[in-house]
C-alpha cells in the first residue's frame, strides 16, 4: 500500500473525528518534546519522532478536509511574503 492508501484506510477505519483528536494529541506531544529541549534535554530523536507523527497527521487532515498540497504551498508563500515585509519594515 502507498502512504496515501494507508492514511485513507486509517481514516475510514477510525473516523475523521477520531483522527482529528489524534492529530491534536500528536501536536501536543511535539510541544512536550520541544519544551523538554528548551529545558536542556538532549532529545533530538524524540523531536524527530514527534515531528514525523505530526507530518502524518497533517497529511490525514489534508485528506479529511480535501486540501491539496498546492493550496498549502500557496498559503505558505503568502505568509513568507508577509513576514518578509514585516522584517523589512522593522
FIPA-361163 format. One line per 3 residues: number of its first residue (from 1); their letters; for each residue x, z, y negated of C-alpha. Coordinates in nm, 2 decimals, padded with zeros to 4 digits. Layout:
N
NUM	a	X/Z/Y | ...
//
This chain:
90
1	xxx	00.00/00.00/00.00 | 00.11/-00.06/-00.36 | 00.12/00.22/-00.61
4	xxx	-00.19/00.09/-00.77 | -00.37/00.08/-00.44 | -00.27/00.43/-00.37
7	xxx	-00.38/00.55/-00.71 | -00.72/00.38/-00.67 | -00.76/00.53/-00.33
10	xxx	-00.68/00.88/-00.47 | -00.94/00.83/-00.75 | -01.20/00.71/-00.50
13	xxx	-01.14/01.00/-00.26 | -01.12/01.29/-00.51 | -01.32/01.15/-00.80
16	xxx	-01.25/01.08/-01.16 | -01.33/01.43/-01.29 | -01.11/01.60/-01.03
19	xxx	-00.81/01.36/-01.11 | -00.86/01.43/-01.48 | -00.83/01.80/-01.41
22	xxx	-00.52/01.73/-01.20 | -00.37/01.53/-01.50 | -00.43/01.83/-01.73
25	xxx	-00.26/02.06/-01.48 | 00.04/01.84/-01.44 | 00.09/01.81/-01.81
28	xxx	00.08/02.20/-01.83 | 00.34/02.21/-01.55 | 00.57/01.98/-01.75
31	xxx	00.51/02.20/-02.05 | 00.62/02.50/-01.85 | 00.94/02.33/-01.73
34	xxx	01.03/02.22/-02.09 | 00.97/02.58/-02.21 | 01.20/02.72/-01.94
37	xxx	01.46/02.47/-02.05 | 01.43/02.58/-02.41 | 01.49/02.94/-02.29
40	xxx	01.82/02.83/-02.13 | 01.73/02.75/-01.77 | 01.91/02.46/-01.61
43	xxx	01.60/02.29/-01.46 | 01.67/01.92/-01.51 | 01.53/01.84/-01.16
46	xxx	01.21/02.04/-01.23 | 01.17/01.84/-01.56 | 01.22/01.51/-01.37
49	xxx	00.97/01.61/-01.10 | 00.70/01.71/-01.35 | 00.76/01.40/-01.56
52	xxx	00.71/01.19/-01.25 | 00.38/01.37/-01.18 | 00.27/01.32/-01.54
55	xxx	00.35/00.94/-01.53 | 00.15/00.91/-01.21 | -00.14/01.09/-01.37
58	xxx	-00.12/00.88/-01.68 | -00.14/00.58/-01.46 | -00.45/00.72/-01.30
61	xxx	-00.60/00.78/-01.65 | -00.54/00.41/-01.72 | -00.73/00.31/-01.41
64	xxx	-01.01/00.56/-01.47 | -01.06/00.46/-01.83 | -00.99/00.09/-01.79
67	xxx	-00.69/00.09/-02.03 | -00.43/-00.18/-02.00 | -00.06/-00.12/-02.04
70	xxx	-00.06/-00.37/-02.33 | -00.31/-00.15/-02.52 | -00.08/00.15/-02.48
73	xxx	00.22/-00.05/-02.59 | 00.03/-00.19/-02.89 | -00.07/00.17/-02.99
76	xxx	00.29/00.29/-02.94 | 00.42/00.01/-03.17 | 00.17/00.12/-03.44
79	xxx	00.28/00.48/-03.41 | 00.65/00.38/-03.42 | 00.59/00.18/-03.74
82	xxx	00.41/00.48/-03.90 | 00.69/00.71/-03.80 | 00.95/00.46/-03.94
85	xxx	00.76/00.46/-04.27 | 00.75/00.84/-04.28 | 01.12/00.86/-04.21
88	xxx	01.19/00.60/-04.49 | 00.98/00.80/-04.74 | 01.14/01.13/-04.67
//
